[in-house]
C-alpha cells in the first residue's frame, strides 16, 4: 500500500506512453506521470530520508505541507487559547 502512488505513476506512464504511440494526444498526463515516476524512483534510491524511501512520492507531499504549516495555522486554524482575553486560572 505504501508504494501505491509510485505504482500508479509508473502504470500511468506506461499506459499514456502506449496511447501516445497509437496517435492519441495524451502528452500532458504522460509528462505528469513521467515526472512523478522519476521522483518516486529517486526517492527509492536515496538514503538520507527513510520517510521518502519508505513512502515515495507521498513523503514529498508531506514535506511540502510541513513548509506551509505556519500559514495554514495562521489563516485557517485556531488554537485553544486564541480569542481568550485572559487565563481563567489567574483570574482569582
PyMOL Python script that loads the backbone (N, CA, C, O; Angstrom):
from pymol import cmd

cmd.read_pdbstr("""\
ATOM      1  N   UNK A   1       0.817  -1.191   0.000  1.00  0.00           N
ATOM      2  CA  UNK A   1       0.000   0.000   0.000  1.00  0.00           C
ATOM      3  C   UNK A   1       0.866   1.262   0.000  1.00  0.00           C
ATOM      4  O   UNK A   1       0.467   2.285  -0.557  1.00  0.00           O
ATOM      5  N   UNK A   2       2.041   1.197   0.617  1.00  0.00           N
ATOM      6  CA  UNK A   2       2.870   2.397   0.696  1.00  0.00           C
ATOM      7  C   UNK A   2       3.512   2.747  -0.643  1.00  0.00           C
ATOM      8  O   UNK A   2       3.966   3.878  -0.822  1.00  0.00           O
ATOM      9  N   UNK A   3       3.562   1.824  -1.572  1.00  0.00           N
ATOM     10  CA  UNK A   3       4.115   2.089  -2.898  1.00  0.00           C
ATOM     11  C   UNK A   3       3.015   2.306  -3.937  1.00  0.00           C
ATOM     12  O   UNK A   3       3.284   2.252  -5.137  1.00  0.00           O
ATOM     13  N   UNK A   4       1.787   2.548  -3.494  1.00  0.00           N
ATOM     14  CA  UNK A   4       0.658   2.689  -4.419  1.00  0.00           C
ATOM     15  C   UNK A   4       0.824   3.900  -5.327  1.00  0.00           C
ATOM     16  O   UNK A   4       0.518   3.822  -6.517  1.00  0.00           O
ATOM     17  N   UNK A   5       1.301   5.015  -4.790  1.00  0.00           N
ATOM     18  CA  UNK A   5       1.475   6.214  -5.619  1.00  0.00           C
ATOM     19  C   UNK A   5       2.538   5.986  -6.690  1.00  0.00           C
ATOM     20  O   UNK A   5       2.369   6.401  -7.836  1.00  0.00           O
ATOM     21  N   UNK A   6       3.628   5.329  -6.315  1.00  0.00           N
ATOM     22  CA  UNK A   6       4.676   5.026  -7.286  1.00  0.00           C
ATOM     23  C   UNK A   6       4.169   4.049  -8.343  1.00  0.00           C
ATOM     24  O   UNK A   6       4.434   4.229  -9.532  1.00  0.00           O
ATOM     25  N   UNK A   7       3.451   3.027  -7.923  1.00  0.00           N
ATOM     26  CA  UNK A   7       2.913   2.051  -8.876  1.00  0.00           C
ATOM     27  C   UNK A   7       1.917   2.708  -9.831  1.00  0.00           C
ATOM     28  O   UNK A   7       1.908   2.411 -11.025  1.00  0.00           O
ATOM     29  N   UNK A   8       1.077   3.604  -9.300  1.00  0.00           N
ATOM     30  CA  UNK A   8       0.099   4.291 -10.154  1.00  0.00           C
ATOM     31  C   UNK A   8       0.794   5.204 -11.160  1.00  0.00           C
ATOM     32  O   UNK A   8       0.378   5.285 -12.316  1.00  0.00           O
ATOM     33  N   UNK A   9       1.848   5.890 -10.727  1.00  0.00           N
ATOM     34  CA  UNK A   9       2.543   6.776 -11.665  1.00  0.00           C
ATOM     35  C   UNK A   9       3.293   5.975 -12.731  1.00  0.00           C
ATOM     36  O   UNK A   9       3.324   6.375 -13.895  1.00  0.00           O
ATOM     37  N   UNK A  10       3.892   4.858 -12.348  1.00  0.00           N
ATOM     38  CA  UNK A  10       4.565   4.014 -13.342  1.00  0.00           C
ATOM     39  C   UNK A  10       3.555   3.427 -14.331  1.00  0.00           C
ATOM     40  O   UNK A  10       3.802   3.401 -15.537  1.00  0.00           O
ATOM     41  N   UNK A  11       2.427   2.962 -13.819  1.00  0.00           N
ATOM     42  CA  UNK A  11       1.384   2.423 -14.693  1.00  0.00           C
ATOM     43  C   UNK A  11       0.839   3.508 -15.625  1.00  0.00           C
ATOM     44  O   UNK A  11       0.609   3.255 -16.807  1.00  0.00           O
ATOM     45  N   UNK A  12       0.634   4.716 -15.089  1.00  0.00           N
ATOM     46  CA  UNK A  12       0.169   5.826 -15.921  1.00  0.00           C
ATOM     47  C   UNK A  12       1.161   6.182 -17.007  1.00  0.00           C
ATOM     48  O   UNK A  12       0.771   6.487 -18.135  1.00  0.00           O
ATOM     49  N   UNK A  13       2.440   6.144 -16.674  1.00  0.00           N
ATOM     50  CA  UNK A  13       3.469   6.428 -17.679  1.00  0.00           C
ATOM     51  C   UNK A  13       3.409   5.405 -18.813  1.00  0.00           C
ATOM     52  O   UNK A  13       3.495   5.761 -19.988  1.00  0.00           O
ATOM     53  N   UNK A  14       3.263   4.148 -18.452  1.00  0.00           N
ATOM     54  CA  UNK A  14       3.196   3.088 -19.466  1.00  0.00           C
ATOM     55  C   UNK A  14       1.935   3.218 -20.316  1.00  0.00           C
ATOM     56  O   UNK A  14       2.000   3.154 -21.543  1.00  0.00           O
ATOM     57  N   UNK A  15       0.791   3.401 -19.662  1.00  0.00           N
ATOM     58  CA  UNK A  15      -0.479   3.472 -20.394  1.00  0.00           C
ATOM     59  C   UNK A  15      -0.516   4.690 -21.310  1.00  0.00           C
ATOM     60  O   UNK A  15      -0.848   4.570 -22.489  1.00  0.00           O
ATOM     61  N   UNK A  16      -0.173   5.875 -20.768  1.00  0.00           N
ATOM     62  CA  UNK A  16      -0.222   7.076 -21.597  1.00  0.00           C
ATOM     63  C   UNK A  16       0.850   7.060 -22.678  1.00  0.00           C
ATOM     64  O   UNK A  16       0.645   7.619 -23.756  1.00  0.00           O
ATOM     65  N   UNK A  17       1.982   6.432 -22.412  1.00  0.00           N
ATOM     66  CA  UNK A  17       3.003   6.276 -23.441  1.00  0.00           C
ATOM     67  C   UNK A  17       2.514   5.401 -24.579  1.00  0.00           C
ATOM     68  O   UNK A  17       2.777   5.687 -25.747  1.00  0.00           O
ATOM     69  N   UNK A  18       1.796   4.324 -24.237  1.00  0.00           N
ATOM     70  CA  UNK A  18       1.232   3.456 -25.277  1.00  0.00           C
ATOM     71  C   UNK A  18       0.162   4.186 -26.082  1.00  0.00           C
ATOM     72  O   UNK A  18       0.074   4.018 -27.299  1.00  0.00           O
ATOM     73  N   UNK A  19      -0.659   5.004 -25.398  1.00  0.00           N
ATOM     74  CA  UNK A  19      -1.690   5.755 -26.117  1.00  0.00           C
ATOM     75  C   UNK A  19      -1.069   6.796 -27.042  1.00  0.00           C
ATOM     76  O   UNK A  19      -1.587   7.041 -28.132  1.00  0.00           O
ATOM     77  N   UNK A  20       0.032   7.408 -26.621  1.00  0.00           N
ATOM     78  CA  UNK A  20       0.728   8.362 -27.493  1.00  0.00           C
ATOM     79  C   UNK A  20       1.306   7.638 -28.705  1.00  0.00           C
ATOM     80  O   UNK A  20       1.306   8.177 -29.811  1.00  0.00           O
ATOM     81  N   UNK A  21       1.799   6.413 -28.495  1.00  0.00           N
ATOM     82  CA  UNK A  21       2.359   5.642 -29.603  1.00  0.00           C
ATOM     83  C   UNK A  21       1.288   5.295 -30.638  1.00  0.00           C
ATOM     84  O   UNK A  21       1.587   5.148 -31.823  1.00  0.00           O
ATOM     85  N   UNK A  22       0.027   5.164 -30.176  1.00  0.00           N
ATOM     86  CA  UNK A  22      -1.060   4.870 -31.114  1.00  0.00           C
ATOM     87  C   UNK A  22      -1.693   6.115 -31.692  1.00  0.00           C
ATOM     88  O   UNK A  22      -2.679   6.018 -32.422  1.00  0.00           O
ATOM     89  N   UNK A  23      -1.156   7.275 -31.388  1.00  0.00           N
ATOM     90  CA  UNK A  23      -1.621   8.504 -32.024  1.00  0.00           C
ATOM     91  C   UNK A  23      -2.575   9.336 -31.190  1.00  0.00           C
ATOM     92  O   UNK A  23      -3.036  10.376 -31.660  1.00  0.00           O
ATOM     93  N   UNK A  24      -2.889   8.925 -29.982  1.00  0.00           N
ATOM     94  CA  UNK A  24      -3.772   9.726 -29.139  1.00  0.00           C
ATOM     95  C   UNK A  24      -2.975  10.868 -28.509  1.00  0.00           C
ATOM     96  O   UNK A  24      -1.763  10.754 -28.324  1.00  0.00           O
ATOM     97  N   UNK A  25      -3.645  11.950 -28.187  1.00  0.00           N
ATOM     98  CA  UNK A  25      -2.959  13.121 -27.657  1.00  0.00           C
ATOM     99  C   UNK A  25      -2.967  13.195 -26.137  1.00  0.00           C
ATOM    100  O   UNK A  25      -3.613  14.076 -25.569  1.00  0.00           O
ATOM    101  N   UNK A  26      -2.283  12.314 -25.486  1.00  0.00           N
ATOM    102  CA  UNK A  26      -2.225  12.290 -24.025  1.00  0.00           C
ATOM    103  C   UNK A  26      -0.850  12.720 -23.520  1.00  0.00           C
ATOM    104  O   UNK A  26      -0.298  12.091 -22.617  1.00  0.00           O
ATOM    105  N   UNK A  27      -0.302  13.768 -24.086  1.00  0.00           N
ATOM    106  CA  UNK A  27       1.050  14.191 -23.712  1.00  0.00           C
ATOM    107  C   UNK A  27       1.108  14.795 -22.307  1.00  0.00           C
ATOM    108  O   UNK A  27       2.021  14.445 -21.558  1.00  0.00           O
ATOM    109  N   UNK A  28       0.175  15.695 -21.896  1.00  0.00           N
ATOM    110  CA  UNK A  28       0.273  16.247 -20.539  1.00  0.00           C
ATOM    111  C   UNK A  28       0.168  15.197 -19.423  1.00  0.00           C
ATOM    112  O   UNK A  28       0.965  15.247 -18.487  1.00  0.00           O
ATOM    113  N   UNK A  29      -0.787  14.240 -19.480  1.00  0.00           N
ATOM    114  CA  UNK A  29      -0.805  13.228 -18.415  1.00  0.00           C
ATOM    115  C   UNK A  29       0.422  12.317 -18.451  1.00  0.00           C
ATOM    116  O   UNK A  29       0.886  11.856 -17.409  1.00  0.00           O
ATOM    117  N   UNK A  30       0.946  12.059 -19.649  1.00  0.00           N
ATOM    118  CA  UNK A  30       2.158  11.255 -19.763  1.00  0.00           C
ATOM    119  C   UNK A  30       3.330  11.969 -19.096  1.00  0.00           C
ATOM    120  O   UNK A  30       4.120  11.352 -18.382  1.00  0.00           O
ATOM    121  N   UNK A  31       3.435  13.286 -19.339  1.00  0.00           N
ATOM    122  CA  UNK A  31       4.525  14.067 -18.742  1.00  0.00           C
ATOM    123  C   UNK A  31       4.392  14.107 -17.224  1.00  0.00           C
ATOM    124  O   UNK A  31       5.388  13.963 -16.515  1.00  0.00           O
ATOM    125  N   UNK A  32       3.173  14.300 -16.715  1.00  0.00           N
ATOM    126  CA  UNK A  32       2.955  14.326 -15.270  1.00  0.00           C
ATOM    127  C   UNK A  32       3.312  12.988 -14.634  1.00  0.00           C
ATOM    128  O   UNK A  32       4.011  12.945 -13.622  1.00  0.00           O
ATOM    129  N   UNK A  33       2.837  11.905 -15.222  1.00  0.00           N
ATOM    130  CA  UNK A  33       3.155  10.573 -14.681  1.00  0.00           C
ATOM    131  C   UNK A  33       4.645  10.276 -14.794  1.00  0.00           C
ATOM    132  O   UNK A  33       5.217   9.643 -13.907  1.00  0.00           O
ATOM    133  N   UNK A  34       5.271  10.719 -15.860  1.00  0.00           N
ATOM    134  CA  UNK A  34       6.708  10.510 -16.020  1.00  0.00           C
ATOM    135  C   UNK A  34       7.514  11.254 -14.964  1.00  0.00           C
ATOM    136  O   UNK A  34       8.474  10.715 -14.414  1.00  0.00           O
ATOM    137  N   UNK A  35       7.118  12.497 -14.683  1.00  0.00           N
ATOM    138  CA  UNK A  35       7.817  13.274 -13.655  1.00  0.00           C
ATOM    139  C   UNK A  35       7.614  12.640 -12.285  1.00  0.00           C
ATOM    140  O   UNK A  35       8.565  12.516 -11.513  1.00  0.00           O
ATOM    141  N   UNK A  36       6.382  12.239 -11.975  1.00  0.00           N
ATOM    142  CA  UNK A  36       6.126  11.588 -10.684  1.00  0.00           C
ATOM    143  C   UNK A  36       6.871  10.259 -10.572  1.00  0.00           C
ATOM    144  O   UNK A  36       7.350   9.911  -9.493  1.00  0.00           O
ATOM    145  N   UNK A  37       6.972   9.522 -11.659  1.00  0.00           N
ATOM    146  CA  UNK A  37       7.724   8.264 -11.642  1.00  0.00           C
ATOM    147  C   UNK A  37       9.204   8.515 -11.373  1.00  0.00           C
ATOM    148  O   UNK A  37       9.835   7.787 -10.607  1.00  0.00           O
ATOM    149  N   UNK A  38       9.748   9.543 -12.005  1.00  0.00           N
ATOM    150  CA  UNK A  38      11.160   9.879 -11.774  1.00  0.00           C
ATOM    151  C   UNK A  38      11.393  10.296 -10.330  1.00  0.00           C
ATOM    152  O   UNK A  38      12.396   9.908  -9.732  1.00  0.00           O
ATOM    153  N   UNK A  39      10.484  11.080  -9.760  1.00  0.00           N
ATOM    154  CA  UNK A  39      10.609  11.477  -8.352  1.00  0.00           C
ATOM    155  C   UNK A  39      10.517  10.257  -7.451  1.00  0.00           C
ATOM    156  O   UNK A  39      11.287  10.134  -6.499  1.00  0.00           O
ATOM    157  N   UNK A  40       9.583   9.350  -7.740  1.00  0.00           N
ATOM    158  CA  UNK A  40       9.432   8.146  -6.933  1.00  0.00           C
ATOM    159  C   UNK A  40      10.648   7.238  -6.981  1.00  0.00           C
ATOM    160  O   UNK A  40      11.055   6.691  -5.956  1.00  0.00           O
ATOM    161  N   UNK A  41      11.229   7.075  -8.152  1.00  0.00           N
ATOM    162  CA  UNK A  41      12.431   6.243  -8.273  1.00  0.00           C
ATOM    163  C   UNK A  41      13.604   6.911  -7.570  1.00  0.00           C
ATOM    164  O   UNK A  41      14.406   6.236  -6.925  1.00  0.00           O
ATOM    165  N   UNK A  42      13.709   8.229  -7.689  1.00  0.00           N
ATOM    166  CA  UNK A  42      14.761   8.956  -6.972  1.00  0.00           C
ATOM    167  C   UNK A  42      14.594   8.779  -5.461  1.00  0.00           C
ATOM    168  O   UNK A  42      15.579   8.603  -4.743  1.00  0.00           O
ATOM    169  N   UNK A  43      13.352   8.825  -4.979  1.00  0.00           N
ATOM    170  CA  UNK A  43      13.098   8.631  -3.553  1.00  0.00           C
ATOM    171  C   UNK A  43      13.521   7.237  -3.093  1.00  0.00           C
ATOM    172  O   UNK A  43      14.052   7.082  -1.993  1.00  0.00           O
ATOM    173  N   UNK A  44      13.294   6.242  -3.914  1.00  0.00           N
ATOM    174  CA  UNK A  44      13.674   4.875  -3.544  1.00  0.00           C
ATOM    175  C   UNK A  44      15.189   4.704  -3.456  1.00  0.00           C
ATOM    176  O   UNK A  44      15.682   3.926  -2.638  1.00  0.00           O
ATOM    177  N   UNK A  45      15.918   5.421  -4.287  1.00  0.00           N
ATOM    178  CA  UNK A  45      17.362   5.229  -4.366  1.00  0.00           C
ATOM    179  C   UNK A  45      18.164   6.089  -3.393  1.00  0.00           C
ATOM    180  O   UNK A  45      19.350   5.829  -3.191  1.00  0.00           O
ATOM    181  N   UNK A  46      17.558   7.093  -2.790  1.00  0.00           N
ATOM    182  CA  UNK A  46      18.300   7.957  -1.879  1.00  0.00           C
ATOM    183  C   UNK A  46      18.348   7.330  -0.485  1.00  0.00           C
ATOM    184  O   UNK A  46      17.537   6.462  -0.163  1.00  0.00           O
ATOM    185  N   UNK A  47      19.298   7.771   0.337  1.00  0.00           N
ATOM    186  CA  UNK A  47      19.442   7.163   1.658  1.00  0.00           C
ATOM    187  C   UNK A  47      19.230   8.081   2.859  1.00  0.00           C
ATOM    188  O   UNK A  47      18.944   7.555   3.934  1.00  0.00           O
ATOM    189  N   UNK A  48      19.344   9.409   2.770  1.00  0.00           N
ATOM    190  CA  UNK A  48      19.236  10.213   3.989  1.00  0.00           C
ATOM    191  C   UNK A  48      17.851  10.216   4.644  1.00  0.00           C
ATOM    192  O   UNK A  48      17.767  10.265   5.872  1.00  0.00           O
ATOM    193  N   UNK A  49      16.781  10.167   3.880  1.00  0.00           N
ATOM    194  CA  UNK A  49      15.431  10.254   4.434  1.00  0.00           C
ATOM    195  C   UNK A  49      14.719   8.905   4.328  1.00  0.00           C
ATOM    196  O   UNK A  49      14.355   8.472   3.235  1.00  0.00           O
ATOM    197  N   UNK A  50      14.527   8.256   5.456  1.00  0.00           N
ATOM    198  CA  UNK A  50      13.827   6.973   5.417  1.00  0.00           C
ATOM    199  C   UNK A  50      12.358   7.161   5.081  1.00  0.00           C
ATOM    200  O   UNK A  50      11.740   6.254   4.523  1.00  0.00           O
ATOM    201  N   UNK A  51      11.780   8.315   5.403  1.00  0.00           N
ATOM    202  CA  UNK A  51      10.381   8.560   5.069  1.00  0.00           C
ATOM    203  C   UNK A  51      10.190   8.593   3.555  1.00  0.00           C
ATOM    204  O   UNK A  51       9.237   8.011   3.038  1.00  0.00           O
ATOM    205  N   UNK A  52      11.078   9.262   2.852  1.00  0.00           N
ATOM    206  CA  UNK A  52      10.973   9.304   1.391  1.00  0.00           C
ATOM    207  C   UNK A  52      11.234   7.938   0.774  1.00  0.00           C
ATOM    208  O   UNK A  52      10.620   7.589  -0.234  1.00  0.00           O
ATOM    209  N   UNK A  53      12.133   7.163   1.362  1.00  0.00           N
ATOM    210  CA  UNK A  53      12.436   5.840   0.825  1.00  0.00           C
ATOM    211  C   UNK A  53      11.270   4.880   1.064  1.00  0.00           C
ATOM    212  O   UNK A  53      10.977   4.043   0.210  1.00  0.00           O
ATOM    213  N   UNK A  54      10.604   4.992   2.214  1.00  0.00           N
ATOM    214  CA  UNK A  54       9.504   4.087   2.527  1.00  0.00           C
ATOM    215  C   UNK A  54       8.181   4.500   1.894  1.00  0.00           C
ATOM    216  O   UNK A  54       7.328   3.654   1.627  1.00  0.00           O
ATOM    217  N   UNK A  55       8.010   5.785   1.654  1.00  0.00           N
ATOM    218  CA  UNK A  55       6.773   6.283   1.048  1.00  0.00           C
ATOM    219  C   UNK A  55       7.123   7.205  -0.116  1.00  0.00           C
ATOM    220  O   UNK A  55       6.975   8.421  -0.001  1.00  0.00           O
ATOM    221  N   UNK A  56       7.584   6.647  -1.230  1.00  0.00           N
ATOM    222  CA  UNK A  56       7.969   7.512  -2.352  1.00  0.00           C
ATOM    223  C   UNK A  56       6.767   8.309  -2.860  1.00  0.00           C
ATOM    224  O   UNK A  56       5.641   7.810  -2.852  1.00  0.00           O
ATOM    225  N   UNK A  57       6.994   9.491  -3.282  1.00  0.00           N
ATOM    226  CA  UNK A  57       6.049  10.481  -3.785  1.00  0.00           C
ATOM    227  C   UNK A  57       5.186  11.055  -2.650  1.00  0.00           C
ATOM    228  O   UNK A  57       5.066  12.275  -2.540  1.00  0.00           O
ATOM    229  N   UNK A  58       4.595  10.221  -1.819  1.00  0.00           N
ATOM    230  CA  UNK A  58       3.727  10.703  -0.747  1.00  0.00           C
ATOM    231  C   UNK A  58       4.507  11.468   0.317  1.00  0.00           C
ATOM    232  O   UNK A  58       3.981  12.422   0.891  1.00  0.00           O
ATOM    233  N   UNK A  59       5.730  11.078   0.589  1.00  0.00           N
ATOM    234  CA  UNK A  59       6.538  11.792   1.580  1.00  0.00           C
ATOM    235  C   UNK A  59       6.867  13.196   1.102  1.00  0.00           C
ATOM    236  O   UNK A  59       6.979  14.113   1.916  1.00  0.00           O
ATOM    237  N   UNK A  60       7.022  13.380  -0.201  1.00  0.00           N
ATOM    238  CA  UNK A  60       7.274  14.716  -0.733  1.00  0.00           C
ATOM    239  C   UNK A  60       6.070  15.629  -0.503  1.00  0.00           C
ATOM    240  O   UNK A  60       6.238  16.820  -0.240  1.00  0.00           O
ATOM    241  N   UNK A  61       4.871  15.086  -0.601  1.00  0.00           N
ATOM    242  CA  UNK A  61       3.666  15.863  -0.312  1.00  0.00           C
ATOM    243  C   UNK A  61       3.656  16.261   1.162  1.00  0.00           C
ATOM    244  O   UNK A  61       3.294  17.389   1.498  1.00  0.00           O
ATOM    245  N   UNK A  62       4.053  15.341   2.039  1.00  0.00           N
ATOM    246  CA  UNK A  62       4.124  15.640   3.472  1.00  0.00           C
ATOM    247  C   UNK A  62       5.104  16.775   3.738  1.00  0.00           C
ATOM    248  O   UNK A  62       4.797  17.695   4.497  1.00  0.00           O
ATOM    249  N   UNK A  63       6.272  16.719   3.124  1.00  0.00           N
ATOM    250  CA  UNK A  63       7.273  17.756   3.347  1.00  0.00           C
ATOM    251  C   UNK A  63       6.811  19.107   2.795  1.00  0.00           C
ATOM    252  O   UNK A  63       7.120  20.147   3.377  1.00  0.00           O
ATOM    253  N   UNK A  64       6.077  19.103   1.685  1.00  0.00           N
ATOM    254  CA  UNK A  64       5.546  20.363   1.153  1.00  0.00           C
ATOM    255  C   UNK A  64       4.512  20.951   2.109  1.00  0.00           C
ATOM    256  O   UNK A  64       4.482  22.163   2.321  1.00  0.00           O
ATOM    257  N   UNK A  65       3.663  20.095   2.689  1.00  0.00           N
ATOM    258  CA  UNK A  65       2.668  20.583   3.648  1.00  0.00           C
ATOM    259  C   UNK A  65       3.321  21.092   4.927  1.00  0.00           C
ATOM    260  O   UNK A  65       2.814  22.028   5.545  1.00  0.00           O
ATOM    261  N   UNK A  66       4.437  20.492   5.332  1.00  0.00           N
ATOM    262  CA  UNK A  66       5.156  20.991   6.502  1.00  0.00           C
ATOM    263  C   UNK A  66       5.683  22.400   6.264  1.00  0.00           C
ATOM    264  O   UNK A  66       5.739  23.205   7.194  1.00  0.00           O
ATOM    265  N   UNK A  67       6.068  22.703   5.039  1.00  0.00           N
ATOM    266  CA  UNK A  67       6.585  24.040   4.731  1.00  0.00           C
ATOM    267  C   UNK A  67       5.505  25.111   4.819  1.00  0.00           C
ATOM    268  O   UNK A  67       5.799  26.247   5.192  1.00  0.00           O
ATOM    269  N   UNK A  68       4.256  24.774   4.484  1.00  0.00           N
ATOM    270  CA  UNK A  68       3.193  25.771   4.531  1.00  0.00           C
ATOM    271  C   UNK A  68       2.347  25.655   5.803  1.00  0.00           C
ATOM    272  O   UNK A  68       1.302  26.297   5.903  1.00  0.00           O
ATOM    273  N   UNK A  69       2.781  24.847   6.776  1.00  0.00           N
ATOM    274  CA  UNK A  69       2.031  24.666   8.005  1.00  0.00           C
ATOM    275  C   UNK A  69       1.789  25.965   8.768  1.00  0.00           C
ATOM    276  O   UNK A  69       0.668  26.179   9.230  1.00  0.00           O
ATOM    277  N   UNK A  70       2.793  26.858   8.927  1.00  0.00           N
ATOM    278  CA  UNK A  70       2.514  28.099   9.663  1.00  0.00           C
ATOM    279  C   UNK A  70       1.414  28.949   9.017  1.00  0.00           C
ATOM    280  O   UNK A  70       0.600  29.546   9.722  1.00  0.00           O
ATOM    281  N   UNK A  71       1.387  29.006   7.702  1.00  0.00           N
ATOM    282  CA  UNK A  71       0.351  29.780   7.035  1.00  0.00           C
ATOM    283  C   UNK A  71      -1.022  29.148   7.220  1.00  0.00           C
ATOM    284  O   UNK A  71      -2.014  29.854   7.402  1.00  0.00           O
ATOM    285  N   UNK A  72      -1.083  27.823   7.174  1.00  0.00           N
ATOM    286  CA  UNK A  72      -2.357  27.141   7.388  1.00  0.00           C
ATOM    287  C   UNK A  72      -2.863  27.412   8.800  1.00  0.00           C
ATOM    288  O   UNK A  72      -4.041  27.713   8.987  1.00  0.00           O
ATOM    289  N   UNK A  73      -1.984  27.307   9.794  1.00  0.00           N
ATOM    290  CA  UNK A  73      -2.384  27.568  11.180  1.00  0.00           C
ATOM    291  C   UNK A  73      -2.781  29.027  11.366  1.00  0.00           C
ATOM    292  O   UNK A  73      -3.715  29.321  12.113  1.00  0.00           O
ATOM    293  N   UNK A  74      -2.093  29.932  10.706  1.00  0.00           N
ATOM    294  CA  UNK A  74      -2.376  31.352  10.896  1.00  0.00           C
ATOM    295  C   UNK A  74      -3.725  31.739  10.311  1.00  0.00           C
ATOM    296  O   UNK A  74      -4.461  32.512  10.924  1.00  0.00           O
ATOM    297  N   UNK A  75      -4.063  31.221   9.145  1.00  0.00           N
ATOM    298  CA  UNK A  75      -5.256  31.692   8.459  1.00  0.00           C
ATOM    299  C   UNK A  75      -6.478  30.784   8.603  1.00  0.00           C
ATOM    300  O   UNK A  75      -7.604  31.260   8.457  1.00  0.00           O
ATOM    301  N   UNK A  76      -6.293  29.502   8.883  1.00  0.00           N
ATOM    302  CA  UNK A  76      -7.441  28.590   8.873  1.00  0.00           C
ATOM    303  C   UNK A  76      -7.724  27.920  10.217  1.00  0.00           C
ATOM    304  O   UNK A  76      -8.871  27.568  10.491  1.00  0.00           O
ATOM    305  N   UNK A  77      -6.726  27.740  11.044  1.00  0.00           N
ATOM    306  CA  UNK A  77      -6.913  27.026  12.305  1.00  0.00           C
ATOM    307  C   UNK A  77      -6.687  27.974  13.475  1.00  0.00           C
ATOM    308  O   UNK A  77      -5.952  28.955  13.367  1.00  0.00           O
ATOM    309  N   UNK A  78      -7.325  27.664  14.585  1.00  0.00           N
ATOM    310  CA  UNK A  78      -7.190  28.489  15.766  1.00  0.00           C
ATOM    311  C   UNK A  78      -6.816  27.584  16.932  1.00  0.00           C
ATOM    312  O   UNK A  78      -7.363  26.490  17.071  1.00  0.00           O
ATOM    313  N   UNK A  79      -5.895  28.032  17.763  1.00  0.00           N
ATOM    314  CA  UNK A  79      -5.506  27.211  18.902  1.00  0.00           C
ATOM    315  C   UNK A  79      -6.558  27.341  20.007  1.00  0.00           C
ATOM    316  O   UNK A  79      -7.499  28.126  19.887  1.00  0.00           O
ATOM    317  N   UNK A  80      -6.392  26.571  21.073  1.00  0.00           N
ATOM    318  CA  UNK A  80      -7.359  26.563  22.164  1.00  0.00           C
ATOM    319  C   UNK A  80      -7.400  27.894  22.911  1.00  0.00           C
ATOM    320  O   UNK A  80      -8.434  28.249  23.476  1.00  0.00           O
ATOM    321  N   UNK A  81      -6.304  28.624  22.922  1.00  0.00           N
ATOM    322  CA  UNK A  81      -6.252  29.865  23.703  1.00  0.00           C
ATOM    323  C   UNK A  81      -6.444  31.116  22.867  1.00  0.00           C
ATOM    324  O   UNK A  81      -6.473  32.211  23.430  1.00  0.00           O
ATOM    325  N   UNK A  82      -6.573  31.014  21.579  1.00  0.00           N
ATOM    326  CA  UNK A  82      -6.805  32.203  20.754  1.00  0.00           C
ATOM    327  C   UNK A  82      -8.196  32.752  21.013  1.00  0.00           C
ATOM    328  O   UNK A  82      -9.167  32.000  21.098  1.00  0.00           O
ATOM    329  N   UNK A  83      -8.283  34.054  21.137  1.00  0.00           N
ATOM    330  CA  UNK A  83      -9.574  34.689  21.355  1.00  0.00           C
ATOM    331  C   UNK A  83      -9.970  34.797  22.808  1.00  0.00           C
ATOM    332  O   UNK A  83     -11.003  35.394  23.111  1.00  0.00           O
ATOM    333  N   UNK A  84      -9.195  34.244  23.720  1.00  0.00           N
ATOM    334  CA  UNK A  84      -9.492  34.318  25.153  1.00  0.00           C
ATOM    335  C   UNK A  84      -8.753  35.535  25.704  1.00  0.00           C
ATOM    336  O   UNK A  84      -7.536  35.626  25.545  1.00  0.00           O
ATOM    337  N   UNK A  85      -9.454  36.477  26.352  1.00  0.00           N
ATOM    338  CA  UNK A  85      -8.778  37.692  26.794  1.00  0.00           C
ATOM    339  C   UNK A  85      -7.844  37.489  27.985  1.00  0.00           C
ATOM    340  O   UNK A  85      -6.901  38.262  28.156  1.00  0.00           O
ATOM    341  N   UNK A  86      -8.078  36.484  28.801  1.00  0.00           N
ATOM    342  CA  UNK A  86      -7.211  36.244  29.953  1.00  0.00           C
ATOM    343  C   UNK A  86      -7.278  34.777  30.333  1.00  0.00           C
ATOM    344  O   UNK A  86      -8.167  34.051  29.888  1.00  0.00           O
ATOM    345  N   UNK A  87      -6.343  34.349  31.149  1.00  0.00           N
ATOM    346  CA  UNK A  87      -6.278  32.973  31.622  1.00  0.00           C
ATOM    347  C   UNK A  87      -7.205  32.834  32.822  1.00  0.00           C
ATOM    348  O   UNK A  87      -7.075  33.604  33.773  1.00  0.00           O
ATOM    349  N   UNK A  88      -8.135  31.884  32.815  1.00  0.00           N
ATOM    350  CA  UNK A  88      -9.095  31.716  33.899  1.00  0.00           C
ATOM    351  C   UNK A  88      -8.434  31.344  35.214  1.00  0.00           C
ATOM    352  O   UNK A  88      -8.952  31.707  36.270  1.00  0.00           O
ATOM    353  N   UNK A  89      -7.337  30.650  35.197  1.00  0.00           N
ATOM    354  CA  UNK A  89      -6.670  30.235  36.441  1.00  0.00           C
ATOM    355  C   UNK A  89      -6.067  31.428  37.182  1.00  0.00           C
ATOM    356  O   UNK A  89      -5.978  31.414  38.409  1.00  0.00           O
ATOM    357  N   UNK A  90      -5.663  32.437  36.460  1.00  0.00           N
ATOM    358  CA  UNK A  90      -5.052  33.607  37.102  1.00  0.00           C
ATOM    359  C   UNK A  90      -6.055  34.690  37.439  1.00  0.00           C
ATOM    360  O   UNK A  90      -5.670  35.740  37.952  1.00  0.00           O
ATOM    361  N   UNK A  91      -7.317  34.468  37.168  1.00  0.00           N
ATOM    362  CA  UNK A  91      -8.336  35.493  37.378  1.00  0.00           C
ATOM    363  C   UNK A  91      -8.817  35.582  38.833  1.00  0.00           C
ATOM    364  O   UNK A  91      -9.569  36.503  39.150  1.00  0.00           O
ATOM    365  N   UNK A  92      -8.426  34.682  39.719  1.00  0.00           N
ATOM    366  CA  UNK A  92      -8.931  34.659  41.106  1.00  0.00           C
ATOM    367  C   UNK A  92      -8.456  35.800  41.867  1.00  0.00           C
ATOM    368  O   UNK A  92      -8.784  35.936  43.046  1.00  0.00           O
TER     369      UNK A  92
END
""", "prot")
cmd.dss("prot")
cmd.show_as("cartoon", "prot")
cmd.util.cbc("prot")
cmd.orient("prot")
